[in-house]
C-alpha cells in the first residue's frame, strides 16, 4: 500500500503530532470526564491550552462534549478511540526500540 499524503492525511498527522492530545485522551479513558478532572489529571497543562485541545478534538469529532449540571462532560468517540490506539502503539515502539 502506498501512502497518499493529501489534505486528510495532513489533518490526521496534525492531530497526532499535537502536544497534549495523548494525555487528554488517556485522561478521559481513565474516567476523567469533566474539564476540572481532566485539568487536574495532567501535570503542567494550562487551562487555556486544555481548552484549545478539547475544542480541537470536539471539532474533529474525536470527542463529544455535553453539558451536565452546568459542567462540560467529555466522552471519547470512534476517532478518539482510534487515536488512543495509535498512541498506545507508538509507546510500544518507543519501549521496544529506544
N, C-alpha and C positions, 0 to 999 in steps of 0.2 A: 504494500500500500504506500503510495506516495503522499506525503503531507502537502496539502494545499494551504498556503498561507494567504488567507483572504481576510476580509473585514471581520467575519465571525470568529475566525481563529485568533485574530489580534484582540478581540473583545475578551475571549476566554483567557488568553495569555495575560492580558492586563489585570484581570481579577486574580489569577493565580500568583502573579508577582507582587501584588499589593501587600504592603505591610499590614499586619494585624488581622487579616482575613482568617488565617488558620486558627488563631487563638479565639476569635469571636465564634466561629462555627463550633469549635471544640467546647467552648464555654456553654453554648446553648444546648449542644448534645449532652452535656453533663448535667443539665437540669436548670441552668440559669436562664430564665426566660424574660425577666424584666430588665429594663435599662440599668437600674441600680445594681442588680445582681451581676449582670454582665460586666459592668464597670468595676465592681469590687473584685471580681474574679481574675482580672487581667492586670498584672503589675505594669506600671509605667505608661499605660494608655491614658491620654487626656479625654475629658468628656467631649470636647469638640471633635477630636479625631474619631472617637467611637460613634458619634452622631453621623459623621461623614460616611464611615464604613457601613453602618447599619442602613443608611439611606441608599447607598450604592447596592448593597445586597438585596434590599427590598425592590429597588428599581429593576434589577436584573432578574428578579423572581427566584432568587436563591433563598430568600426568607419571606415569611408572611408576617405582617405587623397587624396586631389587633389592639383595640383599646378595651381594657377591663378595669372598671372602677377608677377611671381617670389615670390609668397606668398603661404604658405600652407593653405589649406582650409579643415576643418574637418566637416563631416556630420555623424550623428548617424545612424547606421544600425539596423537591426532587433534585434540582440543580445544586442546592446546598449539600445534599447527601452525596452527590457525585463529586463535588469539590472536596468535601471532607475525606472521601475515599482516596482521591488523588493525593492529598496532603499526607494521609497515612502512609501511602506507598513511597512518597518522597522521603519520609522519615526512615522507612525501612531501607531505602537505598543508601541514605546517609550512614546508617548504622552498619550496613554491610560493607560499604566500600570506602568510607572515610573515617 
